[in-house]
Amino acid sequence: MDWIVATGANLYHDMHHAMNLRCGAGPLCARSRTAPLWVVRIYDILLDYDDVLMRTDDILRKILIQKEFQKEMGTAELHHLIGKYCAEFERQSGLKDASVLAAAYRAGVPCFCSSPGIPPSA
């Protein structure tokens, strides 16, 4: 594989897998019938708001304030650097190939994204 093109949402949610955070498939009607209010549904994927989404946001904020991110860069470099962290999360959790970003980092495959969705600094 020479390169990957993905949406910012797919690459963001890939981090859940690297961090071994629980998310999985559920029925399309899960929000209205079976899921508690704190469960977020993205099509047929169910995520816990606090334990998955807010935890990922918190970790991503901590990653993005690191010195290596404090420069202008393209999305391939951005996701390569995030992939380094994802590879470390996998290692710490005893996982292998749970994350596309981690696998791309290890293989040196660039991940391009037309919409990374990272807010400008305040």
Backbone torsions as a table, in degrees:
resi	resn	phi	psi	omega
1	MET	NA	131.4	-177.7
2	ASP	-91.6	-33.4	-178.7
3	TRP	-164.7	165.0	177.5
4	ILE	-128.2	138.2	171.1
5	VAL	-120.1	127.4	-178.4
6	ALA	-147.7	166.0	175.4
7	THR	-78.3	157.9	175.5
8	GLY	-60.1	-36.7	179.7
9	ALA	-62.7	-45.1	-179.7
10	ASN	-63.3	-40.8	-179.8
11	LEU	-71.2	-36.3	175.4
12	TYR	-62.7	-50.6	-177.2
13	HIS	-69.0	-21.7	173.5
14	ASP	-61.0	-30.4	179.7
15	MET	-61.2	-30.9	178.7
16	HIS	-57.0	-41.5	-178.6
17	HIS	-67.8	-41.2	178.6
18	ALA	-61.1	-37.0	-177.9
19	MET	-88.0	4.1	179.1
20	ASN	58.7	39.5	177.4
21	LEU	-92.2	143.3	-172.4
22	ARG	-75.0	122.3	171.2
23	CYS	-156.3	149.6	-178.5
24	GLY	-170.0	176.4	-177.6
25	ALA	-74.2	146.7	177.1
26	GLY	-148.0	175.5	179.7
27	PRO	-66.9	148.8	-179.1
28	LEU	-61.8	-23.6	-179.6
29	CYS	-94.5	13.9	-173.2
30	ALA	-57.3	-42.3	-176.7
31	ARG	-61.3	-44.5	-172.6
32	SER	-81.6	-22.7	-172.8
33	ARG	-116.7	-43.4	-168.8
34	THR	-118.7	-21.4	-172.1
35	ALA	-88.0	138.8	171.9
36	PRO	-63.6	164.5	-176.9
37	LEU	-61.7	-27.1	-177.7
38	TRP	-81.8	-2.3	177.4
39	VAL	-91.1	128.1	178.7
40	VAL	-98.5	135.3	178.5
41	ARG	-112.9	126.2	172.0
42	ILE	-117.9	99.9	-172.1
43	TYR	55.8	-106.7	-179.0
44	ASP	-111.1	18.1	177.9
45	ILE	-105.6	131.4	-179.5
46	LEU	-108.9	133.7	-178.0
47	LEU	-136.0	142.9	173.2
48	ASP	-78.9	130.0	-176.1
49	TYR	-59.5	-53.0	-176.1
50	ASP	-77.9	-50.4	-172.6
51	ASP	-74.3	-19.6	-179.9
52	VAL	-115.0	-62.9	-174.4
53	LEU	-66.8	-51.7	-178.0
54	MET	-68.8	-33.5	177.6
55	ARG	-67.3	-42.6	177.4
56	THR	-62.9	-44.2	177.8
57	ASP	-58.2	-44.8	-179.2
58	ASP	-61.6	-45.6	-179.8
59	ILE	-67.1	-41.2	179.4
60	LEU	-63.4	-39.7	176.1
61	ARG	-60.5	-42.3	179.8
62	LYS	-66.2	-34.6	176.9
63	ILE	-67.8	-47.7	-172.4
64	LEU	-69.6	-14.6	176.1
65	ILE	-88.7	-2.3	178.4
66	GLN	-66.4	151.8	-174.9
67	LYS	-55.2	-37.9	-175.5
68	GLU	-65.1	-16.5	179.3
69	PHE	-96.5	-3.8	-173.8
70	GLN	-88.2	56.3	177.1
71	LYS	-158.9	165.6	175.5
72	GLU	-74.8	136.6	-179.3
73	MET	-155.6	160.8	175.0
74	GLY	-83.9	172.3	-176.4
75	THR	-68.8	-29.6	178.6
76	ALA	-64.6	-43.8	178.5
77	GLU	-67.6	-42.6	178.8
78	LEU	-56.2	-49.3	-176.7
79	HIS	-74.5	-26.1	173.0
80	HIS	-64.0	-45.4	179.6
81	LEU	-65.7	-42.0	176.8
82	ILE	-64.5	-37.0	178.2
83	GLY	-60.3	-33.2	176.2
84	LYS	-60.4	-43.0	177.8
85	TYR	-67.7	-40.6	178.9
86	CYS	-62.1	-39.4	177.5
87	ALA	-62.7	-38.5	177.6
88	GLU	-69.0	-39.1	176.2
89	PHE	-60.6	-43.1	177.3
90	GLU	-60.0	-47.0	-178.8
91	ARG	-58.6	-45.9	-179.5
92	GLN	-63.9	-31.6	-178.8
93	SER	-90.2	-3.3	-178.1
94	GLY	73.3	24.4	-179.6
95	LEU	-97.6	160.8	173.6
96	LYS	-140.6	127.9	177.4
97	ASP	58.3	37.0	174.3
98	ALA	-84.6	-22.2	-172.8
99	SER	-122.1	131.7	174.8
100	VAL	-63.3	-43.7	-179.3
101	LEU	-62.0	-40.2	178.4
102	ALA	-66.1	-44.8	179.9
103	ALA	-64.2	-41.8	179.0
104	ALA	-64.6	-39.9	177.7
105	TYR	-60.0	-49.4	-177.9
106	ARG	-63.5	-34.9	-177.1
107	ALA	-89.7	-6.3	-178.2
108	GLY	70.6	29.0	179.3
109	VAL	-94.3	121.7	179.9
110	PRO	-71.6	142.0	176.8
111	CYS	-113.1	110.9	179.6
112	PHE	-96.2	149.2	-178.0
113	CYS	-147.8	127.4	179.5
114	SER	-82.4	-11.2	-176.8
115	SER	-145.7	74.9	-176.8
116	PRO	-67.2	-23.6	176.3
117	GLY	68.2	27.3	177.9
118	ILE	-93.3	122.5	-175.7
119	PRO	-68.5	151.8	176.3
120	PRO	-66.7	156.2	179.7
121	SER	-67.4	150.4	-177.0
122	ALA	-76.2	NA	NA
